[in-house]
Amino acid sequence: MSTWTAARKVFTGDSLAKTIMRTSFNNFFVLIVTTLTSILTARMLGVEGKGELAAVLFWPTLIGSVLSFGLPTSLIYNLKKKTGTTEELLALSLWIQLPASLLAGAVAWICMPLWLNGYGADIVHLSQLYCAAAVPLAVLTALTTALSQGLDRFSVYNGLLFYYPLLNFIGLVTLWLMGLLNVQLAGAVNFAASFLALVWAFLRLRKHMNLRAFRPFTSRQVLRPYYSYGARVYGMELMGTLSTQTDKIVIVALLSPKAFGLYSVVYALSRVFNVVQNAVTNVTFPKVTGMEHSKIVETVGRAFRISMAAMLIVIVPALFIGRYMLGLLYGPAFLEASLTFYLLSLECIIGGGSWVLASAFNALGRPGLVLFRQIVAYAITVGLFFICTPIFGLDGIAIALLVGACVRLAFSLFSFPMFFDVPLSRIIFDKSDITFVIQTIQKKRRKGELKDAEFASHG
């Protein structure tokens, strides 16, 4: 089988396995570009400048996630359930989220001096401007991402995730070559890249929407299930946002810009271990929603086991070279956070596995289980933040996150026998997984050989 044929087989087709494969490759390339961007800004801005830029970019991400109200996930779910038209469902989100984002931007402008009281006046003012403009953009990007998933347009989904960091990196390199790279212009380039990527995605999806069909109101048969599911899933998503962002809030509140610079680098570098699991989570939920319950459990369980095993194998050698790569790529100044990197890498894999399992609960219409899991894990994590951070600094934050990830994974695993009568052993281990992987590889190889033979016969 030729290399071209093998590559074409991987990157064509709409099956779950192939979609996950393509999304994993896309996430890997996104990670490469993001890492290069992080290296560039760390080298050019220094540890403290990197922390200041991280503080500027942080708030729109946090506020935009808080303002989701569960509606992007509800959009995916109700598109699959065919509750209403695309235009009806989008309108229900926009009438709530856009005004809320504008109001949140105004509140952030007023509160920013308090939130960043340890930063310079120029950074505070830049954060005010960036937050007011970027929060509505973050809301629209989340809806567009959900729309592409709900419509099974994963090429648009992957493109939106890839073009934003790529355009951002190109802009930053241009500034660097011109000798103009600073925190202020880096923030402007980040916003422009996000805006251009969103415009591209909208143009690709517009044929799936009739803009004239948008109405300010819709029938109760559409409104009630849409908002109801959004409300049920919002608590879970809010806790997920807080569990992934509270660490940064604690750093901004208790530690220095230098500490934020160190943490932003090692945190981003540790996310390399979440490439496969993140792809599995984002693809599996829209793919399995609407299936039979037993099929959902079987599919998600297998995705969890295979992805978890793969990442645990990868992390062992990676941890040995992690400290070396940290100093080589970012500079000796960042080596003091090497232990934090080790802890965050392990947390990334464990937490990623818990979110793969959570996609089963959402698809089964039981997001409340994930909400309860998030509340318990979050309470434990926050408590450990304020105990460990004053004692261990950045390492204490990583320890708290690792414990929280273990709690989430344990709760998810034990929920299957408790609430769905699925034996725990069936979720943790299934020897047929090895057969499944081998058969999948052999099947793709045979199809590739048949394609080669067919091509040769026509040659």
NURO-439823 format. One line per 8 residues: for each residue x, y, z of C-alpha. Coordinates in Angstrom, 1 decimal, always signed. Last residue first. Layout:
<recs>
X/Y/Z; ...;
</recs>
This chain:
<recs>
-3.3/+2.1/-14.9; -6.9/+0.9/-14.3; -5.6/-2.4/-12.9; -3.0/-0.5/-10.8; -5.7/+1.7/-9.2; -7.8/-1.3/-8.4; -4.8/-3.1/-6.9; -3.9/+0.0/-4.8;
-7.5/+0.4/-3.7; -7.6/-3.3/-2.7; -4.3/-2.9/-0.8; -5.7/+0.1/+1.1; -8.9/-1.7/+2.0; -6.7/-4.6/+3.3; -4.6/-2.2/+5.3; -7.6/-0.4/+6.8;
-9.1/-3.8/+7.8; -5.8/-5.0/+9.3; -5.5/-1.8/+11.4; -9.1/-2.1/+12.6; -8.7/-5.8/+13.3; -5.6/-5.2/+15.4; -7.3/-2.4/+17.4; -10.4/-4.5/+18.0;
-8.5/-7.6/+19.0; -6.6/-5.5/+21.5; -9.8/-4.0/+22.8; -11.3/-7.6/+23.1; -9.4/-8.0/+26.3; -11.7/-5.6/+28.0; -10.4/-3.7/+31.0; -11.5/-0.7/+33.1;
-15.1/-0.2/+31.9; -16.1/-3.9/+31.9; -14.4/-4.4/+35.2; -16.6/-1.7/+36.8; -19.7/-3.8/+35.9; -22.4/-1.7/+34.1; -25.6/-1.5/+36.2; -26.1/+2.1/+34.9;
-26.2/+4.2/+38.1; -23.9/+2.4/+40.6; -21.9/+0.2/+38.3; -21.2/+3.0/+35.8; -20.8/+5.8/+38.5; -17.8/+4.0/+40.0; -15.6/+5.0/+37.0; -16.7/+8.6/+36.9;
-16.2/+9.1/+40.6; -12.7/+7.7/+40.5; -11.8/+9.8/+37.5; -13.1/+13.0/+39.1; -11.3/+12.3/+42.4; -8.0/+11.6/+40.6; -8.3/+14.9/+38.7; -8.9/+16.8/+41.9;
-5.8/+15.2/+43.5; -3.7/+16.2/+40.5; -5.0/+19.8/+40.5; -4.1/+20.2/+44.2; -0.6/+18.8/+43.6; -0.1/+21.2/+40.7; -1.2/+24.2/+42.8; +1.2/+23.1/+45.5;
+4.1/+22.8/+43.0; +3.4/+26.4/+42.0; +4.1/+27.6/+45.6; +4.8/+24.7/+48.0; +3.7/+26.1/+51.4; +1.4/+29.1/+50.5; +0.1/+27.1/+47.5; -0.6/+23.8/+49.5;
-3.4/+24.8/+51.9; -5.2/+27.5/+49.8; -5.1/+25.4/+46.7; -5.9/+22.2/+48.7; -9.3/+23.6/+49.6; -9.9/+24.6/+46.0; -9.1/+21.1/+44.8; -11.4/+19.4/+47.3;
-14.3/+21.7/+46.6; -13.7/+21.3/+42.8; -13.7/+17.5/+43.0; -17.0/+17.4/+44.9; -18.6/+20.0/+42.6; -17.3/+18.4/+39.4; -18.6/+15.0/+40.3; -22.0/+16.4/+41.2;
-22.1/+18.2/+37.8; -21.0/+15.0/+36.0; -23.8/+13.1/+37.5; -26.3/+15.9/+36.6; -25.3/+15.5/+33.0; -27.5/+12.3/+32.8; -29.0/+12.4/+29.3; -27.2/+9.3/+28.2;
-25.0/+11.4/+25.8; -24.0/+13.6/+28.7; -23.1/+10.6/+30.9; -21.1/+9.0/+28.1; -19.2/+12.2/+27.5; -18.2/+12.1/+31.1; -16.1/+9.0/+30.5; -13.9/+10.9/+28.0;
-13.7/+13.7/+30.6; -12.4/+11.5/+33.3; -9.7/+10.2/+30.9; -8.5/+13.7/+30.2; -8.3/+14.4/+34.0; -6.0/+11.4/+34.4; -3.8/+12.4/+31.4; -3.6/+16.1/+32.3;
-2.9/+15.4/+36.0; +0.1/+13.3/+35.1; +1.5/+16.1/+32.9; +0.7/+18.7/+35.6; +2.7/+16.9/+38.2; +5.8/+16.6/+35.9; +5.5/+20.3/+34.8; +5.3/+21.5/+38.4;
+8.5/+19.6/+39.1; +10.2/+21.4/+36.2; +9.1/+24.9/+37.4; +12.6/+26.0/+38.4; +13.7/+25.2/+34.8; +11.9/+28.2/+33.4; +14.9/+30.6/+33.7; +17.1/+28.1/+31.9;
+15.5/+28.9/+28.6; +12.2/+28.1/+26.9; +13.1/+25.3/+24.4; +16.2/+23.8/+25.8; +15.3/+24.3/+29.5; +11.9/+22.7/+29.1; +13.2/+20.1/+26.8; +15.7/+18.8/+29.4;
+13.1/+18.8/+32.1; +10.7/+16.8/+29.9; +13.2/+14.2/+28.8; +12.5/+11.7/+31.5; +8.8/+12.7/+31.7; +8.3/+11.9/+28.0; +9.7/+8.3/+28.4; +6.9/+7.4/+30.8;
+4.2/+9.7/+29.4; +3.8/+7.8/+26.1; +2.7/+4.5/+27.6; +0.2/+6.3/+29.9; -1.1/+8.2/+26.9; -1.8/+5.0/+24.8; -3.4/+3.2/+27.7; -5.8/+6.1/+28.4;
-6.8/+6.4/+24.8; -7.5/+2.7/+24.4; -9.4/+2.4/+27.7; -11.5/+5.5/+27.3; -12.4/+4.9/+23.7; -13.5/+1.4/+24.6; -15.7/+2.6/+27.4; -17.2/+5.4/+25.2;
-18.2/+2.9/+22.5; -19.5/+0.2/+24.8; -21.4/+2.6/+27.1; -23.0/+4.4/+24.1; -23.9/+1.1/+22.5; -25.6/-0.1/+25.6; -27.6/+3.1/+25.8; -28.8/+2.9/+22.2;
-27.5/+5.7/+20.1; -28.9/+9.3/+20.0; -25.7/+11.0/+21.1; -22.8/+8.6/+20.1; -21.2/+10.8/+17.4; -21.8/+14.2/+19.1; -20.2/+13.0/+22.3; -17.4/+10.9/+20.8;
-15.7/+13.7/+18.7; -14.9/+16.3/+21.3; -14.1/+13.6/+24.0; -11.9/+11.5/+21.7; -10.0/+14.6/+20.4; -9.3/+15.7/+23.9; -8.1/+12.3/+24.8; -5.7/+12.2/+21.9;
-4.1/+15.6/+22.5; -4.2/+15.6/+26.2; -0.5/+14.6/+26.8; +0.7/+17.7/+25.0; -1.2/+19.7/+27.7; +1.9/+19.6/+29.8; +3.6/+22.2/+27.7; +0.7/+24.6/+28.1;
+0.9/+24.2/+31.9; +4.7/+24.5/+32.0; +4.6/+27.8/+30.1; +1.6/+29.4/+31.8; +3.0/+28.4/+35.2; +6.4/+30.1/+34.7; +4.8/+33.3/+33.4; +2.2/+33.3/+36.2;
+5.0/+32.9/+38.7; +6.8/+35.9/+37.2; +3.6/+38.0/+37.3; +3.6/+37.3/+41.1; +1.6/+35.0/+43.4; -1.5/+35.1/+45.5; -4.3/+36.7/+43.5; -3.0/+36.1/+39.9;
-1.9/+32.6/+40.9; -5.2/+31.8/+42.6; -7.1/+32.9/+39.6; -4.9/+30.8/+37.4; -5.6/+27.7/+39.5; -9.3/+28.6/+39.4; -9.3/+28.1/+35.6; -9.5/+24.4/+35.1;
-11.8/+23.5/+38.0; -13.8/+26.7/+37.4; -14.4/+25.8/+33.8; -15.4/+22.2/+34.7; -17.7/+23.5/+37.4; -19.3/+25.7/+34.9; -19.6/+22.9/+32.4; -21.4/+20.6/+35.0;
-23.7/+23.4/+36.1; -24.4/+24.2/+32.5; -25.5/+20.7/+31.5; -28.8/+20.9/+33.2; -29.5/+24.4/+32.2; -28.6/+23.7/+28.6; -30.9/+20.7/+28.5; -33.8/+22.7/+29.8;
-33.0/+25.7/+27.5; -33.2/+23.6/+24.4; -36.0/+21.3/+25.6; -38.3/+24.3/+26.4; -37.5/+26.5/+23.5; -38.2/+24.0/+20.7; -41.7/+22.9/+21.7; -42.3/+26.4/+23.1;
-42.2/+27.7/+19.6; -39.7/+30.4/+18.5; -39.0/+34.0/+19.1; -36.6/+36.6/+17.8; -36.6/+35.0/+14.3; -33.8/+33.8/+12.1; -35.1/+32.4/+8.8; -33.5/+35.1/+6.7;
-30.1/+33.9/+7.7; -30.8/+30.5/+6.1; -28.1/+28.3/+7.6; -26.2/+25.3/+6.4; -24.7/+27.3/+3.5; -23.3/+29.6/+6.1; -21.1/+27.0/+7.6; -17.9/+27.7/+5.6;
-18.3/+31.4/+5.8; -18.9/+31.2/+9.5; -15.7/+29.2/+10.0; -13.6/+31.7/+8.0; -15.1/+34.6/+10.0; -14.2/+32.9/+13.3; -10.6/+32.3/+12.2; -10.3/+36.0/+11.3;
-11.6/+37.1/+14.6; -9.3/+34.7/+16.6; -6.3/+35.9/+14.7; -7.2/+39.5/+15.2; -7.6/+39.1/+18.9; -4.2/+37.3/+19.3; -2.5/+40.0/+17.1; -3.8/+42.7/+19.4;
-2.6/+40.9/+22.5; +0.9/+40.5/+21.0; +0.9/+44.2/+20.1; +0.4/+45.2/+23.8; +2.7/+42.6/+25.3; +5.6/+43.5/+23.0; +7.0/+42.4/+19.6; +8.1/+45.3/+17.5;
+11.5/+44.2/+16.2; +10.2/+43.8/+12.7; +11.1/+40.1/+12.7; +9.4/+39.7/+16.1; +6.2/+41.4/+14.8; +6.1/+39.1/+11.8; +6.7/+36.1/+14.1; +3.8/+37.2/+16.3;
+1.5/+37.6/+13.3; +2.4/+34.1/+11.9; +1.9/+32.6/+15.4; -1.6/+34.2/+15.8; -2.6/+33.1/+12.3; -1.6/+29.5/+13.2; -3.2/+29.6/+16.6; -6.5/+30.7/+15.1;
-6.3/+28.5/+12.0; -6.1/+25.2/+13.8; -9.1/+25.2/+16.1; -11.3/+26.7/+13.5; -10.0/+24.3/+10.9; -10.7/+21.3/+13.1; -14.3/+22.3/+13.6; -14.7/+23.2/+9.9;
-13.4/+19.8/+8.9; -15.5/+18.3/+11.7; -18.7/+19.3/+9.9; -20.8/+16.7/+11.7; -23.7/+19.3/+11.9; -23.6/+19.3/+15.7; -19.8/+19.5/+15.7; -19.8/+22.5/+13.4;
-22.5/+24.2/+15.4; -20.6/+23.6/+18.6; -17.5/+25.4/+17.2; -19.7/+28.2/+15.9; -21.3/+28.6/+19.4; -17.9/+28.6/+21.1; -16.5/+31.2/+18.7; -19.5/+33.5/+19.2;
-19.0/+33.5/+22.9; -15.3/+34.0/+22.6; -15.9/+37.0/+20.3; -18.3/+38.5/+22.7; -15.6/+38.2/+25.5; -12.8/+39.5/+23.2; -13.7/+43.1/+22.8; -14.4/+44.1/+26.4;
-11.6/+41.8/+27.6; -9.0/+43.2/+25.3; -9.7/+46.8/+26.2; -9.7/+46.2/+30.0; -6.7/+43.9/+29.8; -4.7/+46.6/+28.0; -5.7/+49.1/+30.7; -4.5/+46.7/+33.5;
-1.3/+46.0/+31.6; -0.5/+49.7/+31.3; -1.3/+50.3/+34.9; +1.3/+47.7/+36.1; +0.3/+44.4/+37.7; -0.3/+43.4/+41.3; -3.8/+44.9/+41.4; -4.9/+42.8/+38.5;
-8.4/+41.8/+39.7; -9.0/+45.1/+41.4; -7.9/+47.2/+38.4; -10.0/+44.8/+36.2; -13.3/+45.3/+38.0; -14.8/+48.2/+36.0; -13.7/+46.9/+32.6; -14.8/+43.4/+33.6;
-18.3/+44.7/+34.4; -18.5/+46.3/+30.9; -17.3/+43.1/+29.2; -19.8/+41.1/+31.2; -22.6/+43.3/+30.0; -21.5/+42.9/+26.4; -21.3/+39.1/+26.9; -24.7/+38.9/+28.5;
-26.3/+40.8/+25.6; -24.7/+38.3/+23.1; -25.4/+35.2/+25.2; -29.2/+35.5/+25.7; -30.6/+36.4/+22.2; -27.7/+34.5/+20.6; -28.5/+31.1/+22.1; -32.2/+31.0/+21.2;
-31.3/+32.3/+17.8; -28.9/+29.4/+17.2; -31.6/+26.9/+18.0; -34.1/+28.5/+15.7; -31.7/+28.9/+12.8; -30.5/+25.3/+13.0; -34.0/+24.1/+12.9; -35.7/+22.5/+15.9;
-35.6/+19.5/+18.2; -33.7/+17.4/+15.5; -32.3/+15.2/+18.3; -28.8/+15.6/+16.8; -29.3/+19.4/+16.5; -30.7/+19.3/+20.0; -27.6/+17.7/+21.5; -25.1/+19.9/+19.6;
-27.0/+23.1/+20.4; -27.4/+22.0/+24.1; -23.6/+21.7/+24.3; -23.3/+25.3/+22.9; -26.1/+26.4/+25.3; -24.7/+25.2/+28.6; -25.0/+28.7/+30.0; -21.9/+29.6/+27.9;
-21.3/+32.8/+29.8; -18.9/+31.2/+32.3; -16.8/+30.0/+29.4; -16.6/+33.5/+27.9; -15.7/+34.9/+31.3; -12.7/+32.5/+31.7; -11.3/+32.8/+28.2; -11.9/+36.6/+28.2;
-10.0/+36.8/+31.5; -6.8/+34.8/+30.6; -5.4/+36.7/+27.6; -4.3/+39.7/+29.6; -2.9/+37.7/+32.5; -1.0/+35.4/+30.1; +0.6/+38.5/+28.5; +1.7/+39.7/+31.9;
+3.1/+36.3/+32.8; +5.1/+36.1/+29.6; +6.4/+39.6/+30.3; +7.6/+38.4/+33.7; +9.3/+35.3/+32.3; +10.9/+37.0/+29.4; +9.1/+38.8/+26.5; +11.2/+37.5/+23.6;
+12.0/+34.0/+24.8; +8.7/+33.3/+26.5; +6.8/+34.9/+23.6; +8.6/+32.7/+21.0; +8.5/+29.5/+23.1; +4.7/+29.9/+23.7; +4.1/+30.5/+20.0; +6.1/+27.4/+19.1;
+4.2/+25.4/+21.7; +0.9/+26.7/+20.3; +2.0/+25.8/+16.7; +3.0/+22.3/+17.8; -0.2/+21.8/+19.9; -2.4/+22.8/+17.0; -0.5/+20.3/+14.9; -1.2/+17.6/+17.5;
-4.9/+18.7/+17.8; -5.2/+18.3/+14.0; -3.7/+14.9/+14.1; -6.0/+13.9/+16.9; -9.0/+15.4/+15.0; -8.1/+13.3/+12.0; -7.8/+10.1/+14.1; -11.0/+10.8/+16.0;
-12.9/+11.3/+12.8; -11.4/+8.1/+11.4; -12.4/+6.1/+14.5; -15.9/+7.5/+14.6; -16.6/+6.9/+10.9; -17.0/+9.8/+8.5; -14.5/+8.9/+5.8; -11.3/+10.5/+4.5;
-8.1/+11.5/+6.3; -6.9/+8.1/+7.3; -7.6/+6.4/+4.0; -5.9/+9.2/+2.2; -2.7/+8.8/+4.3; -2.6/+5.1/+3.5; -3.1/+5.7/-0.2; -0.4/+8.4/-0.3;
+2.0/+6.2/+1.5; +1.5/+3.4/-1.0; +0.0/+0.0/+0.0;
</recs>
